[in-house]
Amino acid sequence: MIETANDCYNLKEKYAYLKANNIRCKMKNAGYMGMDMGMGMGSTSNIKSVSLEVYYKDVEKTQQLLNNTKK
């Protein structure tokens, strides 16, 4: 999962939830996503992005946990 650094609150919630459920995961700075369209003019400043990475053996359990929280 990837979010912009400005909108990563939801990603931080998921990270905390997964850690509380013993899922091996980490948050990383993922670099830059491209152009900032926030001003409606398509400025050329880059948006920094943050990613939530889950250990490959925990992906299925992660999907089950996150699907259960949407109900």
BELQUI-V856093 format. One record per helix or strand of 2 or more residues. SS is the DSSP state (A for helix, B for strand). FROM is the first residue (numbers start at 1). LEN is the number of residues. Records with the same first field share a line. If there is no record, write none. Layout:
BEGIN
SS = FROM-LEN + FROM-LEN
END
This chain:
BEGIN
B = 2-3 + 25-12 + 43-12
A = 5-3 + 9-12 + 56-14
END
